[in-house]
Amino acid sequence: MKRLFKYFAKLILFFLSSSILVVIVYKFIPPPFTPIMILRVFEGWFEGENIGIRKRWVSYEEISVNLFRAVVSAEDARFMNHNGFDWDAIEAAKRYNESRKGKRLRGASTISMQTAKNAFLWHGRNYVRKALEAYFTVLIELIWGKKRILEVYVNIIEFGKGIYGVQAASEYFFHKDAKDLTRREAALLAAVLPNPRRWSPNAPTPYIEKRVEFIQGRMNSVVIPK
């Protein structure tokens, strides 16, 4: 038992040290790929699709402010005011889900939590992954700060099958660079984020159009990093 305890202690120490090191490295260097990108490729193979990975990193300054305002409006309006976890939204989602058991659940993930998940983990709802998500959320809030979190988020988030990051999405859907996105184009990209494999920015459904209208109505009031 003593030997087993030492083994697990070393394993935990290795995980903590290596994860902190990776987070520090990603503060300065763009993540070359993410676990979700790789998983999507394998999913495509099993489904008979050659999806690939379309992405191109661009710096914070090379991205339209419209895009930042749109994603914060759509995904996490209090992004600048929390430490990675929006406890009010979490409590509201808990009450909502408890009152509607068996129906579609409402999430309360912040942009920080989504960035942690997309940069380091995989999709899923089990307790292990959620605990790791919380752990990496704390790390990136402490080490990266809000501006870097938002920069990484918009560069790795999935916008469609095999399309990752705002530059690849801007080129694919609107044939332009991310720095040239209009308010509506930015809102369209943000509107599909809950399910980018189902919805498309260049073929918006009535539901997506309603989300676009909501997002654009919020864009001037949200605060983003400078």
N, C-alpha and C positions, 0 to 999 in steps of 0.2 A: 504493500500500500504506500509506503514511504517513497519507493522508487517511482510508482505511478503518479504520486502527487508531484514529485520533482519534474516528471515528464510534462505533465499538464501545465505546471508553472512556467516551464521554459517555453512551451507552445504559446501560452497567453502572452508572455513577455515578447516573443518573436512577433506575434500578431500586432501588439501595441506599437512596438518600435518600427516595424515595417510600414504599418498603416500611417503613422505620423510622418514618416519619411516621405512616403508617396504624396501625402497632402502638401507637405512643404515644397516638394519638387513641382507639383502642379500649380503652385502659387505663381511660379515664374515661367513654366514651360507648358504649352498646350497639351492636353491629353491626346496621345496619338490615336487612341481608339478607346471604346468603353466595352464592358461586358455585354451590354444590351446590343451593341452593334454586331458583335460576334455571334450572339445567340440568334439574332434575326437572320444572319447569313445561313446558319445551320437550319433554322426553321424553313427558310426558302428552299434549301436542298431537299428536305423531306417532303415539301409540298410541290416539288418539281419546278421551282422558280429560281432563276439566277438573279437574285436581288442586288447583290453587291453593296458597296458602301460609297455613297456620294457625299463628300464633305470638303470644306475648305475653311480653315480657321481665319478669322479676321479680328483685329483688335477692337477694343471698346470704342475707340475714336473713329473707326471705319464703319460703324453701324449707325443707321439713322436713329435719332432720338425718338422718332415715332414708334420704332419697334420696341424699345425699352418701355416706353409709356404703355404700349398696347399689351405686352405680356404681363406687366405688373398689374394693369387694370383687370386683365382677364383671370390671372392666376393667384394674385397675392397683393391686394391693394394696400395692406399694412406692412409690406415688405421691409420698409425702412424703420419700422417702429417695434419690431420684435427681435428676439435673440435667436431666431431659427424656428421657433414653435409659436404659432398663433393660438394661445390657449383658449381664447374666446371662441374662435372658429372651431376648435377641436371639441369644446363642450357643446356648442350648437349642433355640430354634426352628430355627436353622440346622442343627444336628445332626439334629433330628427330620425336617426336610424332605429332607435328603440321604439319609436311610435309607428314605424312603418316596416316592421319585421316581415321578411319574405319579399320585399320590394327592392328596387334599385337603391343601393347605399350611396350616401353622400360622403365624400372625402373632405379632409381639411389639411391637405399637404401644402406647405409653403413652398416658395421657390427654392429656399435653402434645402428643404427636405427632398424636393424633386431633383435638385442638382446632386445631392449626396447619393441618391439612388441611381441616377443615370450615369454618374461618373465612376462609381465604385461597385455597384451591386447589380441585381437582376430584379425583374418584375415578380411580384408575389405578395401574398397577404399573411404569410405565416409569421409567428412571433420572433423567430430568429432573424429574419430579414428586417422586420420593423425595428428590432433592437439595434441591429447594425446600422440601419438608416439613421436612427437617433444619434448613435455614436459618431458617425461621419458628419452629421449635421452640426453637432457641437464643435467638431474639429475644424470644419471649414469656416464656421462663424468666427472662431477664435483666430485662425491662421490666415484666412483669405480676406475676410472683410466683405462688405456688401457689393462693392464695385466688381471685385474679382468673381464673386459668386454669380452675379448677373451676367458677366462676360462669358464665363464658362457655360452657364445654363443655355444661353442663346446660341452657343457654338456647338453644343452636343445634343440638344434636344431633337427628337424625331419629328419631322414635319410631313412625312409620307414614307412609302415603302422605299427603303434604302437611301432616304434623304435626311441628312443630319446637319443641323446648324443653319443659321439664317442666311449665310452667303449661298450655300448650295440651294436652299429653298427659293431665294430671290432669283437666282439664275434659272432654276427649273420652271418656276411658276410664272415669273414676271419678266424674265430675260433682262435683268438689270442687277447692279450691285446692291448689297445691303444698305449702303450709305444713301441710296437714292429712293428708298421705299417711301411711298406716300402714306398719309394717315390711314386711308382705307386699305391699302395693301398690307400695312403692318397689322391692322385690326383683323384682316382675313387670316393672316398667318397665326395670330394669337387665338383666333376663334376655333381653329381646328385642333389645338393642342390636346384637349381631353381624349381625342381619338383620331389621330392623324392618318391611321390606316383605313378609316371608314370615310372621313370627310376630306375634301380637297379645297384649297383656297381659290382655285380657278374654276370651280364648279359648285358654288355655295348653294346649299339647300335653304328653304325658308327658315329653318331653325338656325342655321349658321348666320343668315342675314340678320336675324334678331340679335344674336350674340354680337355681331359686328356693330350694330347700332348701340347696344349697351356699352361695349368696350370704348367706342369713340366718344360716347357721352361722359365717360370717366377719365379719359386720357389727360385732360388739362389739369385735373385736380390731384393726380397721384404724384408722389415724390420719388425721384430716382437718384442714384448716385451721380456725382459729378467728377 
